[in-house]
């Protein structure tokens, strides 16, 4: 939860964090290129890589013993990041083909396994879509899925929950940047900054209008007081001290 709050703050003001400032960005696709969006795509690719590897094994019995617990950690982290960006109305992320199966099954291992086994391998195409997000992205060859740290799906590590702590939250940013070969755009402000600037401008304009109205009210108040004083003086000359 704390990590999600930190990430939410970062998504609001990404340039305030010096350790991730170089990962914030803008055009060509400004709504898709902040540090949070980079992390979402990285986690999505991790999940896709793991599931594609599992589905490619000859038998289900060959799957690592802890496969479900490990992939669940990755999917939950991805889910948390998506909630952060959705709260900003800034990004519709591409997701691994198994993500909706996770939303339906949650922690039901058998049902999740059955659903992902029914997904065609051709549906897992996140990594093939990276050129849309990173135009100069070069796929790693000969295996386009290489380059992830702590690849639990390859060796069935039971230590992944410990390794996972080194990836979660903002700790994933430098790891994701290295995976993307430091080609994520960096020079321009994020769409979140642009939205905040627009909102700030609207606040300033509304405050200006409120001050003008306040000045008008104060001026009219002075006029009312002046007229009331004249009425009181004239009424006094007539011997009348109250209002009929």
C-alpha positions as CSV (number, residue, x, y, z in Angstrom):
1,X,0.0,0.0,0.0
2,X,2.8,2.4,0.9
3,X,4.5,1.7,-2.4
4,X,1.3,2.4,-4.2
5,X,0.9,5.8,-2.4
6,X,4.5,6.7,-3.3
7,X,3.9,5.8,-6.9
8,X,0.7,7.8,-7.0
9,X,2.6,10.8,-5.7
10,X,5.3,10.3,-8.3
11,X,2.7,10.0,-11.1
12,X,1.3,13.3,-10.0
13,X,4.7,15.1,-9.9
14,X,7.2,12.9,-11.6
15,X,9.9,15.6,-12.0
16,X,10.0,16.0,-8.2
17,X,11.9,12.7,-7.7
18,X,15.5,13.2,-8.8
19,X,16.2,9.4,-8.9
20,X,13.5,8.9,-11.6
21,X,13.5,12.4,-13.2
22,X,15.5,11.1,-16.2
23,X,12.8,8.5,-16.8
24,X,9.9,11.0,-17.2
25,X,9.0,12.0,-20.7
26,X,6.6,13.3,-23.3
27,X,6.0,13.1,-27.0
28,X,5.9,11.1,-29.4
29,X,3.2,9.5,-27.3
30,X,2.9,11.8,-24.3
31,X,0.2,10.0,-22.4
32,X,2.1,6.7,-22.5
33,X,5.6,7.8,-21.5
34,X,6.1,8.5,-17.9
35,X,8.1,6.5,-15.3
36,X,5.0,4.7,-14.2
37,X,4.0,3.7,-17.7
38,X,7.5,2.4,-18.3
39,X,7.2,0.2,-15.2
40,X,3.7,-1.0,-16.2
41,X,5.0,-2.2,-19.6
42,X,8.0,-3.8,-17.9
43,X,5.9,-5.8,-15.5
44,X,3.5,-6.8,-18.2
45,X,6.4,-8.1,-20.3
46,X,7.7,-10.1,-17.3
47,X,4.4,-11.7,-16.9
48,X,4.0,-12.4,-20.6
49,X,7.5,-13.9,-20.7
50,X,6.9,-16.2,-17.7
51,X,3.5,-17.4,-19.0
52,X,4.8,-18.0,-22.5
53,X,7.7,-20.0,-21.1
54,X,5.3,-22.1,-18.9
55,X,3.0,-22.8,-21.8
56,X,5.9,-23.9,-23.9
57,X,6.9,-26.6,-21.5
58,X,6.0,-30.2,-22.7
59,X,4.0,-31.1,-19.5
60,X,2.2,-29.1,-16.8
61,X,4.2,-31.3,-14.3
62,X,7.3,-29.5,-15.6
63,X,6.1,-26.2,-14.3
64,X,8.0,-24.8,-11.3
65,X,6.4,-25.8,-8.0
66,X,6.0,-22.1,-6.9
67,X,4.9,-20.9,-10.4
68,X,1.4,-19.6,-9.3
69,X,2.6,-17.8,-6.2
70,X,5.4,-16.2,-8.2
71,X,3.3,-15.1,-11.1
72,X,0.7,-13.8,-8.7
73,X,3.2,-11.5,-7.1
74,X,4.0,-10.0,-10.5
75,X,0.4,-9.7,-11.5
76,X,-0.5,-8.0,-8.3
77,X,2.3,-5.5,-8.7
78,X,1.1,-4.8,-12.3
79,X,-2.4,-4.3,-11.0
80,X,-1.2,-1.8,-8.4
81,X,0.6,0.2,-11.0
82,X,-2.4,0.2,-13.3
83,X,-4.6,1.6,-10.4
84,X,-2.1,4.4,-10.0
85,X,-2.2,5.5,-13.6
86,X,-6.0,5.0,-13.9
87,X,-6.4,7.4,-11.0
88,X,-4.7,10.0,-13.1
89,X,-6.8,9.3,-16.2
90,X,-3.6,9.4,-18.2
91,X,-2.9,6.0,-19.7
92,X,-4.6,2.9,-21.2
93,X,-1.8,0.3,-20.9
94,X,-1.3,-2.7,-23.2
95,X,-1.5,-5.8,-21.0
96,X,-0.4,-9.4,-21.2
97,X,-3.1,-11.7,-22.6
98,X,-3.4,-13.5,-19.2
99,X,-4.2,-10.3,-17.2
100,X,-8.0,-10.6,-17.6
101,X,-7.7,-14.3,-16.5
102,X,-6.0,-13.0,-13.4
103,X,-8.9,-10.5,-12.7
104,X,-11.4,-13.3,-13.1
105,X,-9.6,-16.0,-11.2
106,X,-7.7,-14.0,-8.6
107,X,-6.1,-16.6,-6.3
108,X,-7.9,-19.6,-7.8
109,X,-4.8,-21.5,-9.0
110,X,-6.6,-24.3,-10.9
111,X,-9.0,-22.0,-12.7
112,X,-6.2,-19.6,-13.6
113,X,-4.1,-22.5,-15.0
114,X,-7.0,-23.8,-17.0
115,X,-7.7,-20.4,-18.5
116,X,-4.1,-19.5,-19.5
117,X,-3.7,-22.9,-21.1
118,X,-6.6,-22.0,-23.4
119,X,-5.0,-18.8,-24.5
120,X,-3.4,-19.1,-28.0
121,X,0.4,-18.3,-27.8
122,X,-0.2,-15.8,-30.6
123,X,-2.3,-13.7,-28.3
124,X,0.9,-12.9,-26.2
125,X,2.3,-10.1,-28.4
126,X,3.2,-7.3,-26.0
127,X,6.8,-7.5,-26.8
128,X,6.0,-7.3,-30.5
129,X,4.2,-4.0,-29.9
130,X,7.1,-2.2,-28.2
131,X,8.0,-0.3,-31.4
132,X,4.8,1.7,-30.9
133,X,6.0,2.9,-27.5
134,X,9.8,3.0,-28.2
135,X,10.3,3.6,-31.9
136,X,14.0,2.8,-31.8
137,X,13.6,-0.4,-29.7
138,X,15.7,-3.3,-30.9
139,X,14.5,-6.7,-29.9
140,X,17.0,-8.9,-28.1
141,X,18.1,-11.8,-30.2
142,X,17.9,-14.7,-30.7
143,X,15.5,-14.9,-27.7
144,X,13.4,-11.7,-27.6
145,X,12.4,-12.5,-24.0
146,X,15.9,-12.4,-22.5
147,X,17.1,-9.6,-20.2
148,X,14.8,-9.9,-17.2
149,X,16.3,-9.9,-13.7
150,X,15.2,-12.7,-11.3
151,X,13.6,-14.9,-14.0
152,X,11.9,-17.3,-11.6
153,X,10.2,-19.1,-14.5
154,X,13.5,-20.5,-15.7
155,X,14.8,-22.1,-12.5
156,X,11.7,-22.3,-10.3
157,X,13.3,-20.3,-7.5
158,X,11.6,-20.6,-4.2
159,X,13.5,-17.4,-3.2
160,X,11.6,-15.2,-5.6
161,X,9.4,-13.6,-2.8
162,X,12.7,-12.2,-1.4
163,X,14.0,-11.1,-4.8
164,X,10.6,-9.6,-5.6
165,X,11.2,-7.0,-2.8
166,X,14.1,-5.6,-4.9
167,X,11.7,-5.0,-7.8
168,X,8.5,-3.6,-6.3
169,X,7.6,0.0,-6.1
170,X,10.0,2.7,-7.3
171,X,12.9,0.2,-7.2
172,X,11.8,-1.1,-10.6
173,X,12.6,2.1,-12.5
174,X,16.3,1.7,-13.1
175,X,15.8,-2.0,-13.8
176,X,13.2,-1.2,-16.4
177,X,15.2,1.5,-17.9
178,X,18.1,-0.9,-18.4
179,X,15.8,-3.4,-19.9
180,X,14.6,-0.9,-22.4
181,X,18.2,-0.1,-23.2
182,X,17.8,3.5,-21.8
183,X,15.9,4.5,-24.9
184,X,12.7,5.6,-23.1
185,X,12.2,9.3,-24.1
186,X,13.5,11.6,-21.4
187,X,13.6,15.3,-22.3
188,X,10.0,16.5,-22.2
189,X,7.6,16.9,-19.3
190,X,5.0,14.1,-18.7
191,X,1.4,14.5,-19.6
192,X,0.7,14.5,-15.8
193,X,2.8,17.7,-15.5
194,X,0.9,19.2,-18.5
195,X,-2.5,18.4,-16.9
196,X,-1.3,19.9,-13.5
197,X,-0.1,23.1,-15.3
198,X,-3.5,23.4,-17.0
199,X,-5.4,22.9,-13.7
200,X,-3.1,25.4,-12.0
201,X,-3.9,27.9,-14.7
202,X,-7.6,27.3,-14.3
203,X,-7.3,27.8,-10.5
204,X,-5.5,31.1,-11.0
205,X,-8.1,32.3,-13.5
206,X,-10.9,31.4,-11.1
207,X,-9.2,33.2,-8.3
208,X,-8.8,36.3,-10.4
209,X,-12.6,36.3,-11.1
210,X,-13.3,35.8,-7.4
211,X,-11.2,38.8,-6.5
212,X,-12.9,40.9,-9.1
213,X,-16.3,39.9,-7.7
214,X,-15.0,40.6,-4.2
215,X,-13.9,44.1,-5.3
216,X,-17.3,44.7,-6.9
217,X,-19.1,43.5,-3.7
218,X,-16.9,45.8,-1.5
219,X,-17.5,48.7,-3.8
220,X,-21.3,48.1,-3.8
221,X,-21.1,47.8,0.0
222,X,-19.4,51.2,0.3
223,X,-22.2,52.6,-1.9
224,X,-24.9,51.0,0.2
225,X,-23.3,52.4,3.4
226,X,-23.1,55.9,1.9
227,X,-26.7,55.8,0.8
228,X,-27.8,54.5,4.2
229,X,-25.8,57.3,5.9
230,X,-27.5,59.9,3.7
231,X,-30.9,58.4,4.4
232,X,-30.2,58.4,8.2
233,X,-29.2,62.1,8.0
234,X,-32.2,63.2,6.0
235,X,-34.5,61.1,8.2
236,X,-33.0,62.8,11.2
237,X,-34.0,66.2,9.8
238,X,-37.6,65.0,9.6
239,X,-37.4,63.5,13.1
240,X,-37.7,59.9,11.8
241,X,-35.1,57.4,13.1
242,X,-36.4,54.1,11.8
243,X,-37.3,52.5,8.5
244,X,-41.0,52.3,7.5
